[in-house]
Amino acid sequence: MTKIILADNQPIFRAGVAKTLTLQDDIHIVAQCMDRDRLMQAVRTFRSSIVVFAASLQLDMPDLIQSARSTGSKLIVIAENTESLHTYAVPGFDGVVFRDVAGATLVECIRAVASGRPYLQDKLGFGRRAAEEADAVGARVRDRLTPKEIKIVALIVQGFKNKEIASHLGTTEQVIKNYLRNVYDKTGVSDRLELALFTIHHRTLADAAAVAGGQMDLRAAHA
């Protein structure tokens, strides 16, 4: 049974989500919260849960991420429709959906996160509608990248800056910039945020990056 902590300061939306989730036999809502204090208390109380929370709560995100990690919980953020997916396509968040998410999509997201897979709602045109092709694309890109490039991708996904990556890999910042240009060309992205998003979306590439990060003992825990 998947335990859900549901947090949103919009009662009508929260009630609608709760109604949708209670219809699922494998999902159980253990707490509903309307503010930060109640949410943080629920995270401490109900360990190993999936926390579905609204970005509109304006939480201390690093504090929430740390609390979730320490209690074995996972985080799904409900972003506002006007927000960029890039804002939340970072380590610490296991799923991202938008305020206009359909009930079926939210359930799909929860089940994916419960099974250990990150989930980003398709708002950019290359997301879930092409899910069946994602692993094939990820595999092709993975095979085009060198081991050093995959290590750099792993560190980018973790949020490291070029100077920090250079220090970890024993090289210069300019060399890292040169590597990144090659990575951008091979993946078809234009910046580090798009690279992180691309990697998270393509599971085969994400797995390769996770292994590379683990080998360097630098990868943050991602339950």
VEXDREN-2710 file (C-alpha; in Angstrom, 1 decimal):
% VEXDREN-2710
k/r/px/py/pz
1/MET/0.0/0.0/0.0
2/THR/1.4/3.4/-1.0
3/LYS/1.0/6.0/1.8
4/ILE/0.3/9.6/0.7
5/ILE/0.8/12.8/2.5
6/LEU/-1.3/15.4/0.7
7/ALA/-0.5/19.1/1.2
8/ASP/-2.1/22.1/-0.5
9/ASN/-3.4/25.4/0.7
10/GLN/-6.3/25.3/-1.8
11/PRO/-9.0/23.2/0.0
12/ILE/-11.1/22.6/-3.1
13/PHE/-8.2/21.3/-5.1
14/ARG/-7.0/19.2/-2.2
15/ALA/-10.4/17.7/-1.8
16/GLY/-10.6/16.8/-5.5
17/VAL/-7.2/15.1/-5.4
18/ALA/-8.1/13.3/-2.2
19/LYS/-11.3/12.0/-3.8
20/THR/-9.4/10.8/-6.9
21/LEU/-6.8/9.0/-4.8
22/THR/-9.2/7.3/-2.4
23/LEU/-10.7/5.4/-5.4
24/GLN/-7.4/3.6/-5.9
25/ASP/-7.0/0.3/-4.0
26/ASP/-3.2/0.6/-3.8
27/ILE/-3.1/4.2/-2.5
28/HIS/-3.9/5.4/1.1
29/ILE/-3.9/9.0/2.2
30/VAL/-2.4/9.1/5.7
31/ALA/-2.5/12.9/6.2
32/GLN/-3.9/16.0/4.6
33/CYS/-2.1/19.3/5.4
34/MET/-2.9/22.9/4.6
35/ASP/0.3/24.6/5.8
36/ARG/4.0/24.1/6.3
37/ASP/3.9/23.2/10.0
38/ARG/1.3/20.4/9.5
39/LEU/3.2/19.1/6.5
40/MET/6.5/18.9/8.3
41/GLN/4.9/17.2/11.3
42/ALA/3.3/14.6/8.9
43/VAL/6.6/13.9/7.2
44/ARG/8.2/13.2/10.6
45/THR/5.3/11.0/11.7
46/PHE/4.5/9.0/8.5
47/ARG/7.8/7.6/7.4
48/SER/8.3/6.1/3.9
49/SER/5.4/8.0/2.4
50/ILE/5.0/9.9/-0.9
51/VAL/4.5/13.6/-0.2
52/VAL/2.3/15.2/-2.8
53/PHE/2.6/19.0/-2.1
54/ALA/1.7/22.2/-3.8
55/ALA/4.5/24.7/-4.7
56/SER/2.1/27.4/-3.6
57/LEU/2.8/26.5/0.0
58/GLN/6.2/28.3/-0.4
59/LEU/8.1/25.9/1.6
60/ASP/11.7/25.8/2.6
61/MET/12.6/23.3/-0.2
62/PRO/16.0/22.2/1.1
63/ASP/14.5/21.6/4.5
64/LEU/11.7/19.5/3.1
65/ILE/14.0/17.5/0.9
66/GLN/16.3/16.8/3.8
67/SER/13.3/15.7/6.0
68/ALA/12.0/13.5/3.3
69/ARG/15.3/11.8/2.7
70/SER/15.8/11.2/6.5
71/THR/12.4/9.5/6.8
72/GLY/12.6/7.5/3.6
73/SER/9.9/9.5/1.9
74/LYS/9.6/10.7/-1.7
75/LEU/8.4/14.1/-3.0
76/ILE/6.0/15.0/-5.8
77/VAL/5.5/18.7/-6.3
78/ILE/2.4/20.2/-7.8
79/ALA/3.7/23.2/-9.7
80/GLU/1.6/26.1/-10.8
81/ASN/0.7/26.1/-14.5
82/THR/2.7/29.2/-15.1
83/GLU/5.9/27.7/-13.6
84/SER/8.8/26.2/-15.6
85/LEU/9.4/22.5/-15.3
86/HIS/13.1/23.3/-15.0
87/THR/12.5/24.8/-11.6
88/TYR/11.8/21.3/-10.1
89/ALA/13.8/19.0/-12.5
90/VAL/16.5/18.8/-9.9
91/PRO/17.7/16.2/-7.4
92/GLY/15.4/15.9/-4.4
93/PHE/12.1/15.9/-6.3
94/ASP/10.9/12.5/-7.5
95/GLY/7.9/13.7/-9.5
96/VAL/6.6/17.0/-11.0
97/VAL/3.0/17.6/-12.1
98/PHE/1.1/20.8/-12.7
99/ARG/-2.0/22.3/-11.1
100/ASP/-4.1/21.3/-14.2
101/VAL/-3.0/17.7/-13.9
102/ALA/-5.7/15.1/-14.7
103/GLY/-6.5/12.6/-12.0
104/ALA/-5.3/9.7/-14.1
105/THR/-2.0/11.4/-14.7
106/LEU/-1.5/12.1/-11.0
107/VAL/-2.2/8.5/-10.2
108/GLU/0.3/7.4/-12.9
109/CYS/2.9/9.8/-11.4
110/ILE/2.4/8.4/-7.9
111/ARG/2.7/4.8/-9.1
112/ALA/5.9/5.6/-11.1
113/VAL/7.5/7.3/-8.1
114/ALA/6.4/4.5/-5.8
115/SER/8.2/2.0/-8.1
116/GLY/11.4/4.1/-8.0
117/ARG/11.0/6.0/-11.3
118/PRO/11.1/9.8/-11.6
119/TYR/8.1/11.3/-13.3
120/LEU/7.7/14.6/-15.1
121/GLN/4.3/15.6/-16.5
122/ASP/4.5/16.2/-20.2
123/LYS/4.3/19.9/-20.8
124/LEU/7.2/20.3/-23.2
125/GLY/6.2/18.0/-26.0
126/PHE/8.7/15.2/-25.5
127/GLY/7.4/13.7/-22.3
128/ARG/4.9/10.9/-21.5
129/ARG/3.4/10.7/-25.0
130/ALA/6.7/9.4/-26.2
131/ALA/7.4/7.3/-23.1
132/GLU/7.7/4.1/-25.1
133/GLU/10.6/5.6/-27.0
134/ALA/12.4/7.2/-24.1
135/ASP/14.6/4.2/-23.2
136/ALA/15.6/3.7/-26.8
137/VAL/16.6/7.4/-27.1
138/GLY/18.4/7.3/-23.8
139/ALA/20.3/4.2/-24.8
140/ARG/21.5/5.8/-28.1
141/VAL/22.7/8.9/-26.3
142/ARG/24.3/6.8/-23.6
143/ASP/26.3/4.9/-26.2
144/ARG/27.4/8.1/-27.8
145/LEU/28.8/9.6/-24.6
146/THR/32.2/8.7/-23.3
147/PRO/32.7/7.5/-19.7
148/LYS/34.1/10.9/-18.7
149/GLU/31.1/12.7/-20.3
150/ILE/28.6/10.4/-18.4
151/LYS/30.4/11.3/-15.2
152/ILE/30.0/14.9/-16.0
153/VAL/26.3/14.4/-16.8
154/ALA/25.9/12.7/-13.4
155/LEU/27.4/15.7/-11.6
156/ILE/25.3/18.1/-13.6
157/VAL/22.1/16.2/-12.5
158/GLN/23.3/16.5/-8.9
159/GLY/23.6/20.3/-9.3
160/PHE/27.4/20.7/-9.3
161/LYS/28.9/23.8/-11.0
162/ASN/31.6/23.6/-13.6
163/LYS/34.3/24.6/-11.1
164/GLU/33.2/21.9/-8.7
165/ILE/33.1/19.3/-11.4
166/ALA/36.6/20.2/-12.5
167/SER/37.8/19.8/-8.9
168/HIS/36.2/16.4/-8.6
169/LEU/37.6/15.2/-11.8
170/GLY/41.1/16.7/-11.4
171/THR/41.0/19.0/-14.4
172/THR/40.2/22.6/-15.3
173/GLU/37.0/24.5/-15.6
174/GLN/37.7/25.2/-19.3
175/VAL/38.1/21.5/-20.0
176/ILE/34.7/20.9/-18.4
177/LYS/33.2/23.6/-20.6
178/ASN/34.6/21.9/-23.6
179/TYR/33.2/18.5/-22.6
180/LEU/29.8/20.1/-22.0
181/ARG/29.7/21.5/-25.5
182/ASN/30.3/18.0/-26.8
183/VAL/27.6/16.6/-24.5
184/TYR/25.1/19.3/-25.6
185/ASP/25.8/18.4/-29.3
186/LYS/25.3/14.7/-28.6
187/THR/22.1/15.1/-26.6
188/GLY/20.6/18.0/-28.6
189/VAL/20.1/20.3/-25.6
190/SER/21.3/23.8/-25.1
191/ASP/22.1/24.2/-21.4
192/ARG/22.7/22.4/-18.2
193/LEU/19.0/22.6/-17.1
194/GLU/17.8/21.0/-20.3
195/LEU/20.6/18.4/-19.9
196/ALA/19.4/17.5/-16.4
197/LEU/15.8/17.3/-17.5
198/PHE/16.7/15.2/-20.6
199/THR/18.7/12.8/-18.4
200/ILE/16.0/12.4/-15.8
201/HIS/13.4/11.7/-18.5
202/HIS/15.4/9.1/-20.4
203/ARG/15.7/6.2/-17.9
204/THR/18.5/4.3/-19.6
205/LEU/20.7/7.4/-19.6
206/ALA/19.7/8.3/-16.0
207/ASP/20.7/4.8/-14.8
208/ALA/24.1/5.1/-16.5
209/ALA/24.6/8.5/-14.8
210/ALA/23.5/7.2/-11.5
211/VAL/26.1/4.4/-11.7
212/ALA/28.8/6.8/-12.7
213/GLY/27.8/9.1/-9.8
214/GLY/27.8/6.2/-7.3
215/GLN/31.2/5.1/-8.4
216/MET/32.5/8.5/-7.4
217/ASP/30.7/8.4/-4.1
218/LEU/29.2/11.8/-4.9
219/ARG/25.6/10.9/-5.9
220/ALA/23.1/12.2/-3.4
221/ALA/20.7/9.6/-2.0
222/HIS/17.6/9.3/-4.2
223/ALA/15.2/7.0/-2.6
END
